[in-house]
Amino acid sequence: MQEEFRVGVISNTHGVKGELKVFPTTDDVTRFKSLKNIRLVGNKKELEVEIENVRFFKNMAIIKLADYDDINDVIGFKGMDIIIDRQDAVKLKENEYFISDIIGARVRLEDERELGTVKNVIMTGANEVFEIESDIYGSVLVPSIKDCIKKLDVKNGLLVVSLLDGMLNEPLKKIKEEEKE
């Protein structure tokens, strides 16, 4: 499991008193209110800093770091990632998970056959869709619905799925043989 998370990227300075505009890479921008210590990573440096104040403007967080009181002190932070440790992450409810903990998980069919690994999780609005990379079938898209997702074991990196008719492509081996003809 991933032990640290990127929760934002510093997009620019804000004003002249050392404030920074943060583009959130988390689904809840207000989570910055609960953060006290963060790491800034990028531009060939890494710093541990303390958040002094947070406010919000449109979809951005405006943060003020302790001991950085001038635009000249923070201008070099533009483009840096804001990293937090897992213990500072949002507490998950039952049946919730961090997407980064799913990427790379093994995927098996209900009959125990290996299908591949989770390559990506696509947010569609209605539900998530797992993109599975399979050596046999190529890219397979599986919606996160009860009919398809039978077991999700984040701790052991395992996803067990049931596929609906039409979800699998022709096996890649067969397609390559047909292309040679």
GIKAZI-V699892 format. One record per residue. N is the residue number from 1. PSI is psi in whole degrees, 0 to 359 (NA if undefined). OMEGA is omega as a letter, one per 20 degrees, with the letter a starting at -180 (NA if undefined). NEAR is the number of other C-alpha atoms within 8 Angstrom. Layout:
BEGIN
n->{N/N}
psi->{PSI/PSI}
omega->{OMEGA/OMEGA}
near->{NEAR/NEAR}
END
This chain:
BEGIN
n->{1/2/3/4/5/6/7/8/9/10/11/12/13/14/15/16/17/18/19/20/21/22/23/24/25/26/27/28/29/30/31/32/33/34/35/36/37/38/39/40/41/42/43/44/45/46/47/48/49/50/51/52/53/54/55/56/57/58/59/60/61/62/63/64/65/66/67/68/69/70/71/72/73/74/75/76/77/78/79/80/81/82/83/84/85/86/87/88/89/90/91/92/93/94/95/96/97/98/99/100/101/102/103/104/105/106/107/108/109/110/111/112/113/114/115/116/117/118/119/120/121/122/123/124/125/126/127/128/129/130/131/132/133/134/135/136/137/138/139/140/141/142/143/144/145/146/147/148/149/150/151/152/153/154/155/156/157/158/159/160/161/162/163/164/165/166/167/168/169/170/171/172/173/174/175/176/177/178/179/180/181}
psi->{146/134/352/154/143/121/355/169/133/116/332/173/166/112/197/2/21/12/154/139/131/125/116/139/24/158/353/101/332/349/341/336/327/356/139/310/137/167/137/125/131/178/35/30/164/129/142/126/161/135/126/321/150/138/174/144/117/235/13/153/140/116/149/123/142/139/10/99/8/147/325/336/334/354/328/354/350/133/353/148/147/118/138/159/157/321/342/359/164/137/131/146/173/140/18/156/163/134/321/336/346/327/129/354/144/146/126/151/164/332/15/358/139/135/318/212/153/121/326/159/120/127/115/348/308/313/168/155/125/125/117/130/117/133/330/318/359/220/126/128/124/117/147/76/158/325/336/320/111/329/136/107/90/317/319/5/50/133/123/127/157/126/138/159/135/359/337/140/171/147/140/322/316/318/315/324/320/326/328/333/NA}
omega->{a/a/r/a/r/a/r/r/r/a/a/r/r/a/a/a/r/r/a/r/a/r/a/r/r/a/a/a/a/r/r/r/a/a/r/a/a/r/r/a/r/r/r/r/r/a/r/a/r/r/r/a/r/r/a/r/a/a/a/r/r/a/r/r/r/r/r/a/a/r/a/r/a/a/r/a/a/r/a/r/r/a/r/r/a/a/r/a/r/r/a/r/r/a/r/a/r/a/a/r/a/a/a/r/r/r/r/r/a/a/r/r/r/r/a/r/r/a/a/r/a/r/a/a/r/r/r/r/r/r/a/r/a/r/a/a/a/a/r/r/a/r/r/r/a/a/a/a/a/r/r/a/a/a/a/r/a/r/r/a/r/a/r/r/r/a/a/r/r/r/a/r/a/a/r/r/r/r/a/a/NA}
near->{5/7/6/8/10/11/11/12/13/15/10/10/14/11/7/8/8/16/15/13/13/13/11/13/8/8/5/6/10/8/8/8/7/6/9/7/9/12/12/14/12/9/7/5/7/8/7/8/10/9/13/9/7/11/8/9/7/4/8/11/15/13/13/12/13/9/4/9/10/9/13/7/9/13/9/6/9/10/10/11/13/13/13/13/9/9/4/7/8/5/4/6/5/4/4/6/8/6/7/7/12/11/11/9/12/12/14/14/12/9/5/6/7/8/12/11/12/15/10/8/11/8/8/7/5/5/9/11/12/13/13/15/12/11/8/8/12/10/8/12/9/11/10/10/7/6/7/12/13/11/8/8/8/11/6/5/11/13/14/12/12/10/9/7/5/5/9/8/8/7/9/10/7/8/9/8/8/7/6/5/4}
END
